[in-house]
Amino acid sequence: MTNRKVMLITGTRKGIGRYLVEYYTERGYEVIGCSRGAAEEEIRHYHHYCLDVADEPKVKAMFADIAGKHGHVDVLVNNAGIASMNHLLLTPLQTVENIFSTNVFGTFLFCREAAKLMRKSRYGRIVNFATVATPLRLEGEAVYAASKAAVSSLTEVMARELAPFRITVNAVGPTPVKTDLIRSVPQAKMDALIDRQAVKRFGEFRDISNVIDFFIREDSDFVTGQIVYLGGVS
């Protein structure tokens, strides 16, 4: 058991997830993470699990282990996500299933299992990941945008369902950040996307953690069901 606040972050092997692990361990959290692959190095106050976020038996087993070792989860950040940027006519059904499996089913499973632990302690903060691809209706990202629209809807409904247990549920919608997720996107398309933002630059990791910081503050107990899109996108 630990007296430190416990934060669970999905998709922590690289990119935004890896940044969040380092950011929140440095700020006094006991951080638990997961990804399909092993952690690349040991970080003090960080504990890693290898699993697919949509594998229900493994997810439930992980939460049982967390309950036994830590006793509680204070914050859940559902960062794990995948995208495939193809025209509708060129998108196989398997791609659709893979995207929804990680982005929607994985988010749902982790919210459900985390909420069971949070309910016992009558406290919790859940932060999901939306995307500006949904409000911008980006061509070539129909499936990805639809999966994140589902996450936004889940966020809004779960906020109401979990409010009686003093659990807040919100989401952050980043603009493009220079990670592997956008590496294959043509530069011309990225330039056109950024030009549609009010603040015309790539997003940075600090932009995302800034919003998460606000959502997970104890003083933010009156903020729930909100989707914050970055870069002036609405």
KEKE-3310 file (N, C-alpha, C; in steps of 0.2 Angstrom, whole numbers, plus 5000, padded with zeros to 4 digits):
npx = (5004:5002:5005:5006:4998:4990:4992:4985:4991:4987:4995:5010:5023:5029:5031:5017:5012:5024:5030:5021:5022:5035:5033:5023:5028:5038:5031:5027:5018:5013:5015:5007:5008:5004:5006:5007:5020:5036:5042:5055:5065:5069:5059:5059:5046:5037:5027:5025:5014:5012:5000:4986:4975:4962:4959:4949:4950:4964:4965:4956:4963:4974:4969:4965:4977:4983:4974:4977:4991:4992:4980:4972:4966:4969:4969:4965:4972:4967:4977:4981:4980:4976:4978:4973:4975:4966:4957:4939:4935:4946:4948:4950:4939:4945:4954:4945:4940:4951:4955:4943:4943:4955:4954:4940:4934:4945:4946:4934:4934:4945:4940:4928:4934:4943:4934:4927:4936:4939:4926:4925:4934:4928:4932:4939:4948:4946:4953:4950:4955:4952:4950:4955:4952:4939:4929:4934:4931:4940:4945:4949:4951:4940:4937:4945:4941:4928:4929:4935:4924:4915:4922:4921:4907:4905:4913:4905:4893:4897:4902:4890:4885:4895:4896:4889:4898:4908:4917:4926:4924:4933:4939:4953:4957:4969:4978:4988:5003:5020:5023:5024:5011:5008:5017:5017:5009:5007:5016:5010:4997:4997:5001:4990:4980:4985:4983:4970:4968:4966:4977:4992:5001:5011:5005:5011:5019:5018:5006:4996:4998:4996:4982:4977:4983:4974:4961:4963:4966:4962:4953:4946:4933:4921:4921:4916:4912:4917:4925:4940:4946:4962:4972:4963:4953:4936)
npy = (4994:5012:5029:5039:5048:5039:5037:5031:5027:5025:5017:5020:5018:5026:5042:5054:5047:5042:5054:5059:5050:5053:5066:5066:5057:5064:5074:5069:5058:5041:5031:5021:5011:5006:4996:4988:4983:4980:4991:5003:5007:5008:5018:5028:5025:5021:5009:4995:4987:4974:4973:4972:4985:4982:4970:4961:4951:4952:4966:4966:4958:4965:4976:4970:4966:4979:4984:4976:4979:4993:4998:5008:5019:5035:5044:5042:5041:5040:5037:5029:5025:5023:5026:5027:5034:5035:5036:5034:5024:5016:5009:4995:4984:4978:4987:4997:4989:4987:5000:5005:4995:4998:5012:5015:5003:5000:5012:5012:5000:5003:5014:5009:4999:5007:5016:5007:5005:5018:5022:5016:5023:5035:5045:5052:5055:5056:5056:5057:5055:5065:5071:5084:5081:5077:5088:5096:5088:5080:5076:5059:5054:5048:5036:5036:5049:5046:5036:5043:5052:5044:5042:5055:5056:5045:5050:5062:5056:5046:5055:5060:5048:5044:5055:5055:5047:5055:5056:5063:5066:5070:5076:5079:5086:5085:5095:5091:5083:5081:5066:5048:5045:5054:5053:5048:5056:5067:5082:5093:5091:5092:5105:5112:5108:5113:5126:5129:5130:5142:5146:5144:5132:5117:5106:5104:5093:5099:5107:5098:5091:5103:5105:5092:5094:5104:5097:5087:5092:5094:5104:5105:5099:5102:5102:5093:5081:5088:5093:5098:5106:5109:5123:5132:5127:5123)
npz = (5000:4997:5002:4994:4980:4968:4951:4936:4919:4902:4888:4888:4883:4874:4867:4870:4882:4888:4891:4900:4911:4916:4919:4929:4939:4944:4950:4962:4961:4962:4949:4938:4923:4907:4892:4876:4874:4883:4896:4893:4901:4919:4930:4944:4956:4946:4939:4928:4916:4905:4892:4881:4880:4877:4881:4890:4901:4905:4908:4919:4928:4930:4937:4948:4954:4956:4965:4976:4978:4979:4984:4980:4967:4961:4950:4933:4917:4901:4889:4879:4861:4844:4827:4809:4794:4782:4766:4766:4756:4755:4767:4776:4785:4796:4800:4805:4816:4824:4828:4835:4845:4853:4855:4859:4866:4874:4882:4888:4896:4905:4911:4918:4926:4934:4940:4949:4959:4963:4967:4980:4988:4987:4978:4964:4948:4931:4915:4899:4881:4868:4851:4840:4827:4826:4829:4818:4807:4799:4783:4777:4790:4795:4802:4814:4819:4822:4831:4842:4844:4849:4862:4867:4869:4878:4889:4892:4896:4906:4916:4922:4927:4936:4945:4957:4965:4968:4957:4944:4926:4912:4896:4886:4870:4860:4847:4832:4838:4838:4836:4834:4829:4819:4810:4797:4790:4776:4774:4768:4771:4785:4787:4782:4791:4803:4800:4801:4814:4828:4835:4827:4827:4830:4843:4859:4872:4884:4883:4884:4897:4904:4904:4909:4922:4927:4926:4936:4948:4965:4968:4957:4958:4954:4940:4927:4914:4903:4887:4882:4868:4861:4854:4850:4843:4840)
capx = (5000:5006:5001:5006:4992:4991:4989:4986:4991:4988:4999:5015:5029:5033:5026:5014:5012:5030:5031:5016:5025:5040:5030:5019:5032:5042:5027:5025:5013:5015:5012:5006:5007:5003:5007:5008:5027:5039:5045:5061:5069:5065:5059:5057:5039:5033:5026:5023:5011:5011:4994:4982:4970:4955:4959:4946:4953:4970:4963:4953:4968:4979:4966:4965:4984:4984:4970:4981:4997:4992:4974:4967:4968:4966:4968:4966:4972:4967:4981:4982:4976:4979:4974:4974:4973:4965:4951:4934:4935:4952:4949:4948:4935:4950:4957:4940:4939:4957:4954:4938:4945:4959:4951:4934:4933:4950:4944:4928:4936:4949:4935:4924:4937:4945:4928:4925:4941:4937:4920:4926:4937:4923:4936:4943:4948:4947:4954:4951:4958:4948:4954:4952:4949:4931:4926:4936:4929:4945:4945:4954:4951:4933:4936:4948:4937:4922:4931:4936:4918:4912:4925:4918:4901:4906:4915:4899:4888:4900:4902:4884:4884:4900:4896:4887:4904:4914:4922:4925:4926:4934:4943:4957:4957:4975:4980:4994:5009:5025:5024:5023:5004:5007:5024:5016:5005:5010:5017:5005:4991:4998:5001:4983:4977:4987:4981:4963:4968:4967:4985:4994:5008:5010:5004:5017:5017:5016:5000:4992:4999:4993:4975:4977:4984:4968:4956:4964:4966:4956:4949:4942:4928:4915:4922:4915:4909:4920:4930:4944:4950:4967:4974:4958:4948:4929)
capy = (5000:5018:5035:5043:5048:5034:5038:5026:5030:5019:5019:5023:5016:5031:5048:5057:5043:5042:5060:5060:5046:5056:5072:5065:5054:5070:5078:5065:5053:5034:5030:5014:5012:4999:4996:4981:4981:4981:4998:5003:5008:5008:5025:5027:5026:5019:5002:4994:4981:4973:4971:4976:4989:4980:4963:4962:4947:4955:4972:4965:4955:4971:4980:4966:4967:4986:4985:4972:4982:5000:4999:5013:5023:5042:5047:5038:5045:5036:5040:5024:5026:5022:5030:5025:5040:5033:5038:5029:5019:5012:5007:4989:4983:4976:4993:5000:4986:4989:5007:5005:4991:5002:5019:5015:4998:5001:5017:5010:4995:5006:5019:5005:4996:5012:5018:5003:5007:5025:5022:5014:5029:5041:5051:5050:5060:5052:5061:5053:5058:5066:5074:5089:5078:5076:5094:5098:5084:5080:5070:5054:5052:5046:5031:5039:5054:5043:5032:5048:5055:5039:5043:5061:5054:5041:5055:5066:5052:5044:5061:5060:5042:5044:5061:5053:5044:5061:5055:5068:5063:5075:5074:5084:5085:5088:5096:5087:5083:5077:5059:5043:5045:5058:5053:5046:5061:5072:5088:5098:5090:5094:5112:5114:5106:5118:5133:5129:5132:5149:5146:5140:5128:5110:5105:5101:5089:5103:5109:5092:5091:5108:5103:5087:5097:5107:5092:5082:5096:5093:5110:5104:5094:5105:5102:5086:5081:5094:5091:5104:5105:5114:5126:5137:5123:5122)
capz = (5000:4997:5004:4988:4976:4963:4944:4930:4913:4897:4882:4891:4881:4871:4865:4876:4888:4891:4894:4906:4916:4919:4922:4936:4944:4946:4954:4968:4960:4961:4942:4935:4916:4903:4885:4873:4875:4890:4897:4890:4907:4925:4933:4951:4957:4941:4938:4921:4915:4897:4890:4877:4884:4876:4883:4897:4907:4907:4912:4926:4932:4932:4942:4955:4956:4958:4972:4981:4980:4981:4988:4977:4961:4962:4943:4927:4911:4895:4883:4873:4856:4838:4821:4803:4791:4775:4763:4768:4751:4756:4774:4778:4791:4801:4803:4809:4822:4828:4830:4840:4850:4857:4857:4863:4871:4880:4886:4892:4901:4910:4915:4922:4932:4939:4944:4954:4964:4965:4971:4987:4991:4986:4975:4957:4942:4925:4909:4892:4876:4862:4846:4835:4821:4827:4827:4812:4802:4794:4778:4778:4797:4797:4808:4820:4822:4824:4838:4847:4845:4854:4868:4870:4871:4884:4894:4895:4900:4912:4920:4925:4931:4941:4949:4964:4969:4968:4952:4938:4920:4907:4891:4882:4863:4857:4840:4831:4842:4834:4839:4829:4827:4813:4806:4790:4787:4772:4777:4766:4775:4792:4786:4781:4797:4808:4797:4803:4821:4830:4837:4822:4828:4833:4850:4863:4877:4890:4882:4886:4904:4907:4904:4914:4928:4929:4928:4941:4954:4970:4968:4951:4959:4951:4933:4924:4907:4898:4882:4880:4862:4861:4848:4848:4839:4843)
cpx = (5004:5001:5001:5000:4994:4988:4991:4986:4992:4992:5006:5022:5033:5028:5023:5014:5018:5032:5027:5019:5030:5038:5027:5023:5036:5038:5024:5020:5017:5011:5012:5004:5006:5004:5008:5015:5030:5041:5052:5067:5065:5065:5056:5050:5035:5033:5022:5020:5011:5004:4991:4976:4963:4954:4956:4949:4959:4969:4961:4958:4973:4976:4966:4972:4985:4980:4974:4988:4997:4985:4969:4970:4965:4964:4969:4966:4972:4970:4981:4977:4979:4975:4977:4971:4972:4958:4946:4935:4941:4953:4946:4944:4940:4953:4952:4940:4945:4957:4949:4940:4950:4956:4945:4933:4938:4948:4939:4930:4940:4944:4931:4928:4940:4940:4926:4930:4940:4931:4921:4930:4933:4928:4939:4943:4950:4948:4955:4954:4954:4953:4951:4950:4942:4928:4928:4934:4934:4945:4951:4955:4944:4933:4939:4944:4931:4923:4932:4929:4914:4915:4922:4911:4901:4908:4909:4894:4891:4901:4896:4883:4889:4900:4894:4893:4910:4919:4921:4927:4927:4938:4947:4958:4963:4975:4986:5000:5014:5027:5023:5016:5004:5013:5022:5012:5009:5011:5012:4999:4991:4998:4994:4979:4978:4984:4974:4962:4969:4974:4988:5001:5006:5008:5010:5015:5015:5009:4995:4992:4996:4985:4973:4978:4977:4962:4957:4966:4960:4951:4944:4936:4921:4915:4921:4911:4911:4925:4933:4948:4956:4968:4968:4953:4942:4924)
cpy = (5006:5024:5040:5043:5043:5036:5032:5029:5025:5022:5023:5022:5021:5037:5052:5053:5043:5048:5061:5056:5050:5063:5071:5061:5060:5074:5074:5060:5046:5032:5023:5015:5005:5001:4989:4978:4983:4989:4998:5004:5009:5016:5024:5029:5025:5011:5000:4987:4980:4970:4975:4979:4986:4972:4962:4958:4950:4961:4971:4962:4960:4975:4977:4967:4974:4987:4981:4976:4989:5002:5004:5016:5030:5045:5042:5043:5040:5038:5035:5025:5025:5025:5027:5030:5038:5035:5032:5023:5014:5009:5000:4988:4981:4982:4997:4996:4987:4995:5008:5001:4995:5008:5019:5010:4998:5006:5015:5005:4999:5011:5015:5002:5001:5015:5014:5004:5014:5026:5020:5019:5035:5047:5048:5055:5055:5057:5056:5058:5059:5068:5079:5087:5077:5083:5097:5094:5082:5074:5065:5051:5050:5041:5033:5044:5051:5039:5037:5052:5051:5040:5049:5060:5050:5046:5059:5062:5049:5049:5061:5054:5041:5049:5059:5050:5049:5059:5060:5064:5068:5072:5080:5082:5089:5090:5092:5088:5079:5071:5054:5042:5049:5058:5052:5051:5066:5079:5094:5097:5093:5102:5115:5113:5112:5125:5134:5130:5139:5150:5141:5137:5121:5110:5103:5097:5093:5106:5104:5092:5097:5107:5098:5089:5100:5102:5088:5086:5094:5098:5110:5100:5096:5105:5095:5087:5086:5091:5098:5103:5111:5117:5131:5133:5122:5118)
cpz = (5000:4999:4999:4984:4970:4956:4939:4924:4908:4892:4884:4889:4878:4870:4871:4882:4892:4895:4901:4912:4920:4922:4929:4941:4948:4951:4960:4967:4960:4954:4940:4927:4913:4895:4882:4874:4882:4890:4896:4896:4913:4927:4940:4952:4951:4940:4932:4920:4907:4896:4885:4881:4883:4878:4890:4902:4910:4911:4919:4931:4934:4937:4949:4958:4959:4965:4977:4983:4982:4984:4985:4971:4961:4955:4938:4921:4905:4889:4877:4867:4849:4832:4814:4798:4783:4773:4765:4763:4752:4763:4775:4784:4797:4804:4807:4816:4827:4831:4836:4846:4855:4860:4861:4868:4876:4884:4891:4898:4907:4915:4920:4928:4937:4943:4950:4960:4967:4969:4978:4991:4991:4983:4969:4952:4936:4919:4903:4887:4870:4856:4842:4829:4820:4825:4820:4806:4797:4789:4779:4785:4799:4803:4814:4823:4825:4831:4843:4849:4850:4861:4871:4872:4878:4890:4897:4899:4907:4918:4925:4930:4937:4946:4956:4969:4969:4963:4946:4932:4915:4901:4888:4875:4860:4850:4839:4835:4838:4837:4833:4826:4820:4809:4799:4786:4783:4775:4775:4770:4782:4792:4786:4787:4802:4806:4799:4811:4822:4832:4832:4823:4830:4840:4853:4869:4883:4889:4885:4894:4908:4909:4909:4921:4931:4931:4934:4948:4959:4970:4962:4952:4956:4943:4931:4918:4902:4893:4880:4874:4862:4854:4846:4843:4843:4839)
residu = (MET:THR:ASN:ARG:LYS:VAL:MET:LEU:ILE:THR:GLY:THR:ARG:LYS:GLY:ILE:GLY:ARG:TYR:LEU:VAL:GLU:TYR:TYR:THR:GLU:ARG:GLY:TYR:GLU:VAL:ILE:GLY:CYS:SER:ARG:GLY:ALA:ALA:GLU:GLU:GLU:ILE:ARG:HIS:TYR:HIS:HIS:TYR:CYS:LEU:ASP:VAL:ALA:ASP:GLU:PRO:LYS:VAL:LYS:ALA:MET:PHE:ALA:ASP:ILE:ALA:GLY:LYS:HIS:GLY:HIS:VAL:ASP:VAL:LEU:VAL:ASN:ASN:ALA:GLY:ILE:ALA:SER:MET:ASN:HIS:LEU:LEU:LEU:THR:PRO:LEU:GLN:THR:VAL:GLU:ASN:ILE:PHE:SER:THR:ASN:VAL:PHE:GLY:THR:PHE:LEU:PHE:CYS:ARG:GLU:ALA:ALA:LYS:LEU:MET:ARG:LYS:SER:ARG:TYR:GLY:ARG:ILE:VAL:ASN:PHE:ALA:THR:VAL:ALA:THR:PRO:LEU:ARG:LEU:GLU:GLY:GLU:ALA:VAL:TYR:ALA:ALA:SER:LYS:ALA:ALA:VAL:SER:SER:LEU:THR:GLU:VAL:MET:ALA:ARG:GLU:LEU:ALA:PRO:PHE:ARG:ILE:THR:VAL:ASN:ALA:VAL:GLY:PRO:THR:PRO:VAL:LYS:THR:ASP:LEU:ILE:ARG:SER:VAL:PRO:GLN:ALA:LYS:MET:ASP:ALA:LEU:ILE:ASP:ARG:GLN:ALA:VAL:LYS:ARG:PHE:GLY:GLU:PHE:ARG:ASP:ILE:SER:ASN:VAL:ILE:ASP:PHE:PHE:ILE:ARG:GLU:ASP:SER:ASP:PHE:VAL:THR:GLY:GLN:ILE:VAL:TYR:LEU:GLY:GLY:VAL:SER)
# end
